[in-house]
């Protein structure tokens, strides 16, 4: 029994998944069912990058382990040409296992930088602005492969 416990002592905890969500408080409320489902299904710790009141709400979500502000560095560097991303920003992003992003999708450089920084472990989607014929909550779940809000 002691040897089984000893095996777990040296195991590194999994790197968190980074969620980039640029919306306001109401937008985040609509995205919560999708983000919570992601937390349940991946068993990864979640880091949520948001701003303003949405960031304040993130501080109260039990399934979000780390809260980050989208304001300023290193997130602003995602809009730079890939070669211009600093070593510090690259190191910051390397602390995450993968990213799910609704941030900066309209900018090709952001999508390219996320793909480069997360090498295939990146899912990037347009922010909901009514482009789909459904409620925003359903749109965010569909982005993650969920088709029914009751699929919990």
C-alpha positions as CSV (number, residue, x, y, z in Angstrom):
1,X,0.0,0.0,0.0
2,X,2.8,2.4,0.8
3,X,4.4,1.8,-2.6
4,X,1.1,2.9,-4.3
5,X,1.1,6.1,-2.4
6,X,4.7,6.7,-3.2
7,X,4.0,6.5,-6.9
8,X,1.6,9.4,-6.7
9,X,3.9,11.6,-4.7
10,X,6.2,12.3,-7.7
11,X,3.5,12.8,-10.3
12,X,3.3,16.3,-11.6
13,X,-0.2,17.9,-11.5
14,X,-1.7,18.4,-15.0
15,X,-1.2,21.8,-16.6
16,X,-4.4,23.8,-16.7
17,X,-6.5,24.5,-19.7
18,X,-6.6,28.2,-20.7
19,X,-10.0,29.7,-21.6
20,X,-9.9,33.1,-23.3
21,X,-13.3,34.8,-23.0
22,X,-13.5,38.5,-24.0
23,X,-17.2,39.1,-23.3
24,X,-19.0,41.1,-20.7
25,X,-20.7,39.7,-17.5
26,X,-23.9,38.7,-19.4
27,X,-21.9,37.0,-22.1
28,X,-20.0,35.0,-19.6
29,X,-23.2,33.9,-17.9
30,X,-24.3,32.5,-21.3
31,X,-21.0,30.7,-21.7
32,X,-20.9,29.2,-18.2
33,X,-22.8,26.0,-19.1
34,X,-20.2,25.3,-21.8
35,X,-17.2,26.1,-19.6
36,X,-18.6,24.1,-16.7
37,X,-19.1,21.1,-19.0
38,X,-15.6,21.5,-20.2
39,X,-14.3,21.4,-16.7
40,X,-16.3,18.2,-15.9
41,X,-15.3,16.4,-19.0
42,X,-11.5,17.2,-19.2
43,X,-10.7,16.8,-15.5
44,X,-8.1,19.5,-16.1
45,X,-7.8,22.6,-13.9
46,X,-9.2,25.6,-15.7
47,X,-7.7,29.0,-16.0
48,X,-10.2,31.7,-17.2
49,X,-8.9,34.9,-18.8
50,X,-11.6,37.5,-18.9
51,X,-12.1,41.2,-18.1
52,X,-14.1,43.6,-16.0
53,X,-17.2,42.2,-14.2
54,X,-16.8,38.9,-16.0
55,X,-13.4,38.5,-14.4
56,X,-14.9,39.4,-11.0
57,X,-17.5,36.6,-11.5
58,X,-14.8,34.1,-12.4
59,X,-13.4,34.6,-8.9
60,X,-16.6,32.9,-7.6
61,X,-16.7,29.9,-9.9
62,X,-15.7,26.7,-8.1
63,X,-14.6,25.0,-11.4
64,X,-12.2,27.8,-12.3
65,X,-8.9,27.4,-10.5
66,X,-7.0,30.4,-11.9
67,X,-8.4,33.8,-13.0
68,X,-6.5,36.0,-15.3
69,X,-7.1,39.5,-16.8
70,X,-7.2,39.8,-20.6
71,X,-6.0,43.4,-20.2
72,X,-2.4,44.0,-21.3
73,X,0.5,41.5,-21.5
74,X,0.8,38.7,-22.4
75,X,-2.6,38.5,-24.1
76,X,-2.1,41.7,-26.1
77,X,1.0,40.1,-27.7
78,X,-1.3,37.6,-29.5
79,X,-2.1,40.5,-31.9
80,X,1.5,40.8,-32.9
81,X,3.3,39.1,-35.7
82,X,4.4,35.6,-34.5
83,X,8.1,36.5,-34.5
84,X,7.4,39.5,-32.2
85,X,6.0,37.5,-29.3
86,X,8.3,37.9,-26.4
87,X,10.1,35.0,-24.6
88,X,8.2,36.0,-21.4
89,X,4.9,35.6,-23.2
90,X,5.9,32.3,-24.7
91,X,6.9,31.1,-21.3
92,X,3.6,32.3,-19.8
93,X,1.6,30.4,-22.4
94,X,3.7,27.2,-22.0
95,X,2.2,26.9,-18.5
96,X,-1.1,25.7,-20.1
97,X,-1.9,22.3,-21.6
98,X,-4.3,23.7,-24.2
99,X,-6.5,26.7,-25.0
100,X,-10.1,27.3,-25.8
101,X,-10.6,30.8,-27.2
102,X,-13.3,33.1,-28.2
103,X,-10.8,35.9,-28.2
104,X,-9.5,37.7,-31.3
105,X,-10.9,35.2,-33.8
106,X,-11.5,37.9,-36.4
107,X,-7.7,38.6,-36.4
108,X,-5.7,36.0,-38.4
109,X,-2.6,36.7,-36.4
110,X,-4.3,35.8,-33.1
111,X,-5.5,32.5,-34.5
112,X,-2.0,31.8,-36.0
113,X,-0.3,32.7,-32.7
114,X,-2.6,30.5,-30.7
115,X,-2.1,27.6,-33.0
116,X,1.7,28.1,-32.9
117,X,1.8,28.5,-29.1
118,X,-0.4,25.5,-28.4
119,X,0.6,23.3,-31.3
120,X,-2.7,21.7,-32.2
121,X,-4.1,21.9,-28.7
122,X,-6.0,25.0,-29.6
123,X,-9.7,25.5,-30.3
124,X,-10.6,28.9,-31.4
125,X,-14.1,30.2,-32.2
126,X,-15.8,33.5,-33.2
127,X,-17.3,35.3,-30.2
128,X,-21.1,35.1,-30.4
129,X,-22.7,38.1,-32.0
130,X,-25.9,36.6,-33.3
131,X,-24.3,34.8,-36.2
132,X,-26.0,31.5,-35.3
133,X,-29.8,31.0,-35.1
134,X,-29.8,30.0,-31.4
135,X,-29.3,31.5,-28.0
136,X,-25.8,32.4,-27.0
137,X,-25.7,29.7,-24.3
138,X,-26.4,27.1,-27.0
139,X,-23.9,28.6,-29.4
140,X,-21.0,28.3,-26.8
141,X,-22.0,24.7,-26.1
142,X,-22.1,23.9,-29.8
143,X,-18.6,25.3,-30.2
144,X,-17.4,22.6,-27.8
145,X,-19.4,19.8,-29.4
146,X,-22.4,19.9,-27.1
147,X,-25.8,20.1,-28.8
148,X,-28.2,20.1,-26.0
149,X,-28.2,22.4,-23.0
150,X,-29.7,19.6,-21.0
151,X,-26.7,17.4,-21.8
152,X,-25.1,17.8,-18.4
